[in-house]
Amino acid sequence: MDAAQLKQEFKKANAKLDRLEALRREVEEEYQGERNVLEQQETYWLGEKRKWGDALVA
């Protein structure tokens, strides 16, 4: 392999790495969004549980 071929292969590899990094960020953002929703739901249900528990005790 000569220098020109190596340079071309290096460019291809870097392009693949850039695409993978973009996909990783996209998946990470989506996961974070789902995690936020789950945390909000958990907070809501803990509040409901507390409300019902207080009502039963009263």
N, C-alpha and C positions, 0 to 999 in steps of 0.2 A: 504494500500500500504506500502510495506516495503522499506527500504533504497535502496536496489538494484534496485527495480522497479522505484523508484523516480529518481535514477541516470540515468537509461536507458531512461526514459521519458525526462529528462533534456538534454541528449545527442541528442535525436531525435529533440527536439525543437531547440537546437543550430544549428544543421545541416540545418534545414529548414530556420532559420534566416540567415545563411551564404549564402544559395542559393538565398534567396530573396535579400540580399545585393548585390550579384554578378549581379543579373538581374537588380536591380536599377541602378548600375553603368553602365551596358551595355546600358540601355535605355537612361540614361543621356548623355553618350558619343555620341550615335546616334543622339539625339536631338541637342546636341551642334554642331555636324557636319552639320546637316540640317540648323541650325540657321546661321552658318558661310556662307553657300552657299547663303541663302536668303539675308544676309547682302551684300555679294559681288554683287549679282544681283541688289539690290537696288542702290548700289553705281554706278554701270554701267549705269543704267537707269537714274539716276539723272544727270550723266555726259552727256548722250545723250540729255536729256531734255535741259540742259544748252547750249550745242552745237547748237541745233536747235533754241533755243531762241536767242542766239547771232547772228546766221545767219539771222534770220528774222529781227532783229533790224538793222543789218548792211546794 
